[in-house]
Amino acid sequence: MSGPLEIRSTRQLRFEPDGLQVKPSPRNENILFHDQNNRDLERLMQDLAENTMAHNAGIQLLASEFDMLKLAIRERI
C-alpha cells in the first residue's frame, strides 16, 4: 500500500490550518492517601529505592570507618 500518509484528528490531537492543537488526557492512576494527597506509585517506589541505596552506602562507609578504628586501636596498620 503506497500513497500519502493520512493523519486524522482525535480527541487529544487536532490538526488545524494554523497549527496543531494538543489536549492530552490526564492519567489518574495515582493512589489517594488518607490526607487527600494524590501520589504517583512509581515515584514512591523510586524514592524508596533511592533511600535504600543511600542507606546501604552509609552502612558500608560506617563499617569501613569502624574497621579502620579497630586497626588503629590494635596499632596494626
C-alpha positions as CSV (number, residue, x, y, z in Angstrom):
1,M,0.0,0.0,0.0
2,S,1.6,3.3,-1.1
3,G,0.4,6.8,-1.2
4,P,0.3,9.8,1.2
5,L,0.0,9.2,4.9
6,E,-3.3,10.5,6.2
7,I,-3.3,11.6,9.8
8,R,-6.7,12.3,11.2
9,S,-7.7,14.4,14.2
10,T,-8.5,12.7,17.5
11,R,-9.8,13.9,20.9
12,Q,-6.2,14.6,22.1
13,L,-4.7,15.8,18.8
14,R,-6.4,18.2,16.4
15,F,-4.8,19.4,13.1
16,E,-5.8,23.0,12.3
17,P,-4.8,25.2,9.4
18,D,-2.7,27.5,11.6
19,G,-1.1,24.7,13.6
20,L,-1.5,21.8,15.8
21,Q,-3.7,21.7,19.0
22,V,-2.8,19.2,21.6
23,K,-5.1,18.2,24.5
24,P,-3.6,15.3,26.4
25,S,-6.0,13.5,28.7
26,P,-4.7,13.2,32.3
27,R,-3.9,9.8,33.7
28,N,-5.3,9.3,37.1
29,E,-3.6,6.2,38.2
30,N,-2.3,7.6,41.5
31,I,-3.1,6.5,45.0
32,L,-5.4,8.7,47.1
33,F,-4.0,8.7,50.6
34,H,-5.8,9.5,53.9
35,D,-4.5,13.1,53.8
36,Q,-6.2,13.6,50.4
37,N,-2.9,13.7,48.5
38,N,-2.7,12.0,45.2
39,R,0.7,10.4,44.8
40,D,2.3,8.6,42.0
41,L,3.1,5.0,42.9
42,E,6.1,4.8,40.5
43,R,7.6,8.0,42.1
44,L,7.1,6.5,45.6
45,M,8.9,3.3,44.5
46,Q,11.7,5.4,43.0
47,D,12.1,7.3,46.3
48,L,12.2,4.0,48.3
49,A,14.9,2.6,46.0
50,E,17.0,5.8,46.3
51,N,16.6,5.8,50.1
52,T,17.6,2.1,50.3
53,M,20.7,2.7,48.2
54,A,21.7,5.7,50.3
55,H,21.2,3.7,53.5
56,N,23.3,0.8,52.2
57,A,26.1,3.2,51.2
58,G,26.0,4.8,54.6
59,I,26.2,1.4,56.3
60,Q,29.2,0.4,54.2
61,L,31.0,3.7,54.9
62,L,30.3,3.3,58.6
63,A,31.6,-0.3,58.6
64,S,34.8,0.7,56.9
65,E,35.3,3.5,59.5
66,F,34.9,1.0,62.3
67,D,37.3,-1.4,60.6
68,M,39.9,1.4,60.4
69,L,39.3,2.3,64.0
70,K,39.8,-1.3,65.1
71,L,43.1,-1.4,63.2
72,A,44.2,1.9,64.9
73,I,43.3,0.6,68.3
74,R,45.3,-2.6,67.7
75,E,48.2,-0.4,66.3
76,R,48.4,-2.6,63.2
77,I,48.4,-0.5,60.0
